[in-house]
Amino acid sequence: MSSHRNELTQQVEEFESELKKFQKTSGVVNADLKSSWTSYIDAWETKSIQKIQETAKEARQQLETMIVSNQEENIGNIHKIEEQIHQNKPDDNFDERDLAIWKEKLDKLKKIISKSNISVKEQKIESSFINEIHVNERDVFDQTCGDVHIKEENQLACHNFNLFGSHGEIRGKREYSNGIHRIRLKIENLDPYPWWFFGIISKSTPMQSNSTKSLSAYGWAGKNETFMNGQISKNTNGYTSDYLKDDIIELILDCNHRTIRMNNLRSTKSYELNVDLTHCPFPWMIHLNLFHIQTRIRIDP
């Protein structure tokens, strides 16, 4: 009995020794683990900060470019008015009508300045806890061809009254050659069997009522149709034309990677097209084509 007790006591002492050894070893292992993962977290922090700084720098550069462009356009318009005054003033070759025209032009410039077309917005990304930031310059509709018209300060594109349906082209005012740009289109009304096209077209392409036949037309339409290089295809990349009244479509022009992308904010469907610059050279312009009388599309709502 005494021998058994002595053996048991020795085993306990050996276990205590093993326990102390494990305590020491576990401390070293945890210290190494902490050091390793701390280094990983530090690297992640550095990389994240760097990415945020790069994004902020790019946003500042975009903002600076837009501000300079707006100022140059504003100064150019002012100089045009001044030239008209200088041409007519020395010989008193002006009257109340000329003055009224000059004042009207100045009032329009003041109105443009008072309503900034530049916005800076954060966008929540589902897969990230950090919101993206985007600098955008608001576009408006500018040119039309065919059975369409624009109204409400060039923000609403509408089809004319034609019971049989007919094509009409609408283009935006801005030109896009570099950077990433986001334009939102709101469907204010659609025909019960809707067909409409949205996308881009090259500025160098002449306008025509059936503009989707142009080689530089890139974008999406009703009936599951996709247009590239003037060619039509169906269900490209799984595309389906699922559109409803009040839908907001985000059109993203990535000039850097020569792609355009659309996001339907309601359905969360997203599609992308690669743009061939040999068919659609820069600068690009926003491009709509409407066919049915009830179709109304608002830009940047």
C-alpha positions as CSV (number, residue, x, y, z in Angstrom):
1,M,0.0,0.0,0.0
2,S,2.8,2.3,0.9
3,S,4.6,1.5,-2.4
4,H,1.5,2.3,-4.4
5,R,1.1,5.6,-2.5
6,N,4.7,6.6,-3.3
7,E,4.2,5.7,-7.0
8,L,1.0,7.8,-7.1
9,T,2.8,10.7,-5.4
10,Q,5.6,10.6,-8.0
11,Q,3.1,10.6,-10.8
12,V,1.4,13.7,-9.4
13,E,4.7,15.5,-9.1
14,E,5.6,14.6,-12.7
15,F,2.2,15.9,-13.8
16,E,2.7,19.1,-11.9
17,S,6.1,19.5,-13.7
18,E,4.4,18.8,-17.0
19,L,1.7,21.3,-16.2
20,K,4.2,24.1,-15.4
21,K,6.1,23.3,-18.6
22,F,2.9,23.5,-20.6
23,Q,2.1,26.9,-18.9
24,K,5.5,28.2,-20.0
25,T,5.2,26.8,-23.5
26,S,1.6,28.1,-24.0
27,G,2.8,31.6,-23.0
28,V,5.5,31.5,-25.7
29,V,3.0,30.1,-28.3
30,N,0.4,32.8,-27.4
31,A,3.1,35.5,-27.5
32,D,4.2,34.3,-31.0
33,L,0.6,34.1,-32.1
34,K,-0.1,37.6,-30.9
35,S,3.0,39.0,-32.6
36,S,2.2,37.2,-35.9
37,W,-1.5,38.4,-36.0
38,T,-0.6,41.9,-34.8
39,S,1.8,42.2,-37.7
40,Y,-1.0,41.0,-40.0
41,I,-3.4,43.6,-38.6
42,D,-0.8,46.3,-38.8
43,A,-0.2,45.5,-42.5
44,W,-4.0,45.5,-43.1
45,E,-4.3,48.9,-41.4
46,T,-1.5,50.3,-43.5
47,K,-2.9,48.9,-46.7
48,S,-6.4,50.1,-45.9
49,I,-5.2,53.6,-45.0
50,Q,-3.2,53.7,-48.2
51,K,-6.2,52.6,-50.2
52,I,-8.4,55.3,-48.5
53,Q,-5.7,57.9,-49.1
54,E,-5.4,56.9,-52.8
55,T,-9.2,57.0,-53.2
56,A,-9.4,60.4,-51.5
57,K,-6.6,61.7,-53.7
58,E,-8.3,60.5,-56.8
59,A,-11.6,62.1,-55.6
60,R,-9.8,65.4,-55.0
61,Q,-8.2,65.3,-58.5
62,Q,-11.6,64.6,-60.1
63,L,-13.2,67.5,-58.1
64,E,-10.3,69.8,-59.2
65,T,-10.8,68.8,-62.8
66,M,-14.5,69.4,-62.7
67,I,-14.2,72.8,-61.0
68,V,-11.5,74.0,-63.5
69,S,-13.7,72.8,-66.4
70,N,-16.7,74.6,-65.0
71,Q,-14.8,77.8,-64.5
72,E,-13.2,77.7,-68.0
73,E,-16.7,77.2,-69.5
74,N,-18.1,80.0,-67.4
75,I,-15.2,82.4,-68.3
76,G,-15.7,81.5,-72.0
77,N,-19.4,82.4,-71.8
78,I,-18.6,85.7,-70.1
79,H,-16.0,86.5,-72.8
80,K,-18.6,85.9,-75.5
81,I,-20.9,88.4,-74.0
82,E,-18.1,90.9,-73.5
83,E,-17.1,90.5,-77.1
84,Q,-20.6,91.3,-78.3
85,I,-20.6,94.4,-76.1
86,H,-17.2,95.5,-77.3
87,Q,-18.2,95.0,-81.0
88,N,-21.3,97.2,-80.7
89,K,-20.6,99.7,-77.9
90,P,-18.0,102.0,-79.7
91,D,-20.4,102.8,-82.6
92,D,-23.5,102.9,-80.3
93,N,-24.7,99.9,-82.4
94,F,-27.0,98.5,-79.8
95,D,-30.5,99.2,-78.3
96,E,-32.7,97.9,-75.6
97,R,-33.2,94.6,-77.3
98,D,-29.5,93.9,-77.3
99,L,-29.2,94.8,-73.6
100,A,-32.1,92.6,-72.8
101,I,-30.4,89.7,-74.6
102,W,-27.2,90.2,-72.7
103,K,-29.0,90.4,-69.4
104,E,-30.9,87.2,-70.2
105,K,-27.6,85.4,-71.0
106,L,-26.1,86.7,-67.7
107,D,-29.2,85.5,-65.8
108,K,-28.8,82.1,-67.3
109,L,-25.1,82.0,-66.2
110,K,-26.1,83.0,-62.7
111,K,-28.7,80.3,-62.6
112,I,-26.1,77.7,-63.7
113,I,-23.7,78.8,-61.0
114,S,-26.4,78.8,-58.3
115,K,-27.3,75.2,-59.1
116,S,-24.1,73.2,-58.7
117,N,-23.8,70.2,-61.1
118,I,-21.1,68.6,-58.9
119,S,-21.8,66.3,-56.1
120,V,-19.7,64.2,-53.7
121,K,-21.5,61.2,-52.2
122,E,-20.7,58.2,-50.1
123,Q,-21.9,54.9,-51.4
124,K,-22.4,51.9,-49.1
125,I,-20.7,48.7,-50.3
126,E,-22.4,45.6,-49.0
127,S,-19.1,43.7,-48.7
128,S,-17.2,46.5,-46.9
129,F,-17.7,48.5,-43.7
130,I,-16.1,51.5,-45.3
131,N,-18.3,53.5,-47.7
132,E,-16.9,54.4,-51.1
133,I,-16.8,58.1,-52.0
134,H,-17.6,59.4,-55.5
135,V,-17.3,62.8,-57.1
136,N,-19.8,63.3,-59.9
137,E,-20.6,66.1,-62.3
138,R,-24.3,66.2,-63.2
139,D,-25.2,65.6,-66.8
140,V,-28.2,66.9,-68.6
141,F,-29.9,66.0,-71.9
142,D,-28.8,68.2,-74.8
143,Q,-29.4,67.0,-78.3
144,T,-32.3,65.2,-79.9
145,C,-33.1,63.6,-83.3
146,G,-36.4,62.1,-84.3
147,D,-39.7,61.8,-82.4
148,V,-38.4,62.9,-79.0
149,H,-38.0,66.1,-77.0
150,I,-36.4,67.2,-73.7
151,K,-37.9,69.5,-71.0
152,E,-37.7,70.5,-67.4
153,E,-34.3,72.1,-67.7
154,N,-33.1,69.4,-70.0
155,Q,-33.5,66.7,-67.3
156,L,-36.5,64.8,-68.7
157,A,-36.4,62.9,-72.0
158,C,-39.9,62.2,-73.5
159,H,-41.2,60.6,-76.7
160,N,-43.5,62.6,-78.9
161,F,-47.1,61.6,-79.5
162,N,-47.0,58.9,-82.2
163,L,-49.5,56.0,-81.9
164,F,-47.5,53.8,-84.2
165,G,-44.2,54.2,-82.4
166,S,-41.0,55.7,-83.8
167,H,-37.4,56.0,-82.9
168,G,-35.8,59.1,-81.4
169,E,-32.2,59.7,-80.2
170,I,-31.3,61.8,-77.1
171,R,-27.7,62.6,-76.1
172,G,-26.3,64.1,-72.9
173,K,-24.3,67.3,-72.8
174,R,-21.1,66.1,-71.1
175,E,-18.2,64.3,-72.8
176,Y,-16.4,61.4,-71.1
177,S,-12.8,60.4,-72.0
178,N,-11.2,59.5,-68.7
179,G,-12.0,58.5,-65.1
180,I,-15.1,56.7,-63.8
181,H,-18.5,58.4,-64.0
182,R,-21.9,57.5,-62.5
183,I,-25.1,58.7,-64.1
184,R,-28.5,57.7,-62.8
185,L,-31.6,57.4,-65.0
186,K,-35.1,57.2,-63.5
187,I,-37.9,55.6,-65.4
188,E,-40.8,58.0,-64.9
189,N,-43.0,56.1,-67.3
190,L,-42.9,53.2,-69.7
191,D,-45.2,51.6,-72.3
192,P,-47.0,48.4,-71.2
193,Y,-44.7,46.6,-73.7
194,P,-41.6,48.7,-73.2
195,W,-38.7,49.2,-75.5
196,W,-36.1,51.8,-74.8
197,F,-32.3,52.0,-75.1
198,F,-29.7,53.5,-72.8
199,G,-25.9,53.5,-73.0
200,I,-23.2,55.5,-74.8
201,I,-22.3,56.7,-78.2
202,S,-19.2,58.4,-79.6
203,K,-19.4,62.2,-80.0
204,S,-18.0,61.8,-83.5
205,T,-21.0,59.7,-84.6
206,P,-23.7,61.7,-86.6
207,M,-27.1,61.8,-84.9
208,Q,-29.9,59.7,-86.4
209,S,-33.4,58.7,-85.2
210,N,-32.6,55.0,-85.2
211,S,-29.3,55.6,-83.4
212,T,-28.8,52.0,-82.1
213,K,-27.7,51.1,-85.6
214,S,-24.6,53.3,-85.2
215,L,-21.4,51.4,-84.9
216,S,-20.5,53.3,-81.7
217,A,-23.8,52.5,-80.0
218,Y,-23.2,50.5,-76.8
219,G,-25.8,49.7,-74.3
220,W,-29.0,47.8,-73.2
221,A,-32.6,47.9,-74.4
222,G,-36.0,46.3,-74.0
223,K,-36.8,42.7,-75.2
224,N,-33.5,41.5,-73.6
225,E,-31.5,43.3,-76.3
226,T,-27.9,44.4,-76.1
227,F,-26.2,46.6,-78.6
228,M,-22.5,46.7,-79.5
229,N,-20.8,48.0,-82.7
230,G,-24.3,48.5,-84.2
231,Q,-25.0,44.8,-83.8
232,I,-28.0,43.5,-81.7
233,S,-27.9,40.4,-79.5
234,K,-30.2,38.9,-76.9
235,N,-29.5,37.8,-73.4
236,T,-25.8,38.8,-73.6
237,N,-24.1,37.9,-70.3
238,G,-27.5,36.7,-69.0
239,Y,-29.1,40.2,-69.6
240,T,-32.9,40.5,-69.1
241,S,-34.7,43.8,-69.6
242,D,-36.5,43.8,-66.2
243,Y,-37.7,47.4,-65.9
244,L,-40.6,49.0,-64.0
245,K,-41.9,52.5,-63.5
246,D,-39.8,54.4,-60.9
247,D,-36.8,52.1,-61.3
248,I,-33.5,53.9,-61.0
249,I,-30.7,52.6,-63.3
250,E,-27.1,53.5,-62.4
251,L,-25.0,53.7,-65.5
252,I,-21.2,53.6,-64.8
253,L,-18.8,54.7,-67.5
254,D,-15.3,53.4,-66.7
255,C,-13.1,55.1,-69.3
256,N,-10.0,53.8,-67.7
257,H,-10.9,50.2,-68.3
258,R,-13.1,50.9,-71.4
259,T,-16.2,49.3,-70.0
260,I,-19.8,50.4,-69.2
261,R,-21.9,48.9,-66.5
262,M,-25.5,49.2,-65.4
263,N,-27.1,48.5,-62.0
264,N,-30.8,48.3,-61.5
265,L,-31.2,49.5,-57.9
266,R,-34.5,47.8,-57.4
267,S,-33.8,44.3,-58.9
268,T,-30.0,44.6,-58.0
269,K,-29.3,43.2,-61.4
270,S,-25.9,44.3,-62.9
271,Y,-24.4,43.9,-66.4
272,E,-21.2,45.0,-68.0
273,L,-20.0,45.6,-71.6
274,N,-16.5,46.0,-72.9
275,V,-16.2,48.9,-75.3
276,D,-14.1,48.7,-78.5
277,L,-12.5,52.1,-79.0
278,T,-12.0,51.4,-82.7
279,H,-15.8,51.5,-83.0
280,C,-16.6,53.8,-80.2
281,P,-13.7,56.3,-79.7
282,F,-13.5,58.9,-77.0
283,P,-15.2,61.1,-76.0
284,W,-18.3,59.1,-75.1
285,M,-21.7,60.7,-74.5
286,I,-24.8,59.5,-72.7
287,H,-27.2,58.0,-75.3
288,L,-30.9,57.2,-75.1
289,N,-33.3,56.0,-77.8
290,L,-37.0,56.0,-77.1
291,F,-39.7,54.3,-79.2
292,H,-43.1,54.4,-77.4
293,I,-45.2,57.5,-76.8
294,Q,-45.5,57.0,-73.0
295,T,-41.7,56.7,-72.3
296,R,-40.2,59.3,-70.0
297,I,-36.7,59.1,-68.6
298,R,-35.2,61.5,-66.1
299,I,-31.4,62.0,-65.8
300,D,-29.6,62.2,-62.4
301,P,-32.8,62.4,-60.3
